[in-house]
Amino acid sequence: MPPLPVPPPVAGVLFDKDGTLFDFTASWAAWVAALVADLAGGAPGSADRLSQAIGFDRRTRRFAPDSPVIACTAEEIAGRMLPHLPQWQLDALVAEMNARAARVQMVPAAPLPPLLAGLRDAGLRLGLVTNDAEVAAASHLAAHGIDDAFDFVAGYDSGFGAKPAPGMLLAFADRFGLDPAAVLMVGDSRHDLIAARAAGMPAVGVLTGTAAAEDLAPLALAVLPDIGHLPGWLRRGAAA
């Protein structure tokens, strides 16, 4: 395996949430299984149709690589299911999904409080940019005692757009007067890394989502097993 490249100097780090701060499948598989079962209401075949619409296998509890649950907004996910739910309106379904999402039990991809505290102690600005709703993101951070670690939190509904567009990434850089080239984006999906490229930011991929290393490598400076490896990688750059 070739050595990882030396990281560039950075003044800020942006994290995706699902699949990056938190292990994606461990956090969301049970939630999706319960969601489709409840929406189906016992109608024959309904839960399977809903699952197929969003790229989820109810039996193995695995997500297809192109599942919209991985990187899309609640509106996009709801839109895939809506043809199979004639009794629901889009706004009501999105509201139900967002309310449920705020209560999900998230599984950290690494010990988060010491990791984030170390990055802050190094003088870095920290931000979170997610295609989840802002209120759900805030709930998940607070549940793990890390809400105060972030200088900036944006969801798809925060007014900056959703990834892979760069709006929320650039909003973070603009908020703190940072050169985008000095902001590192860390994510588990191609959506995250494409957004970083569009924003002019370097990017690192992690493997705690559903994407394979070969999917992320063309868009990333490095692909790490999880964010627990990020401080060591950054220290290599500081020592270079």
Secondary structure, 3 states (H helix, E strand, C coil): CCCCCCCCCCCEEEECCECCCECHHHHHHHHHHHHHHHHHCCCCCHHHHHHHHCCEECCCCEECCCCHHHHCCHHHHHHHHHHHCCCCCHHHHHHHHHHHHCCCCCCECCCHHHHHHHHHHCCCEEEEECCCCHHHHHHHHHHCCCHHHCCEEECCCCCCCCCCCCHHHHHHHHHCCCCHHHEEEEECCHHHHHHHHHHCCCEEEECCCCCCHHHHHHHCCEEECCHHHHHHHHHHHHHC
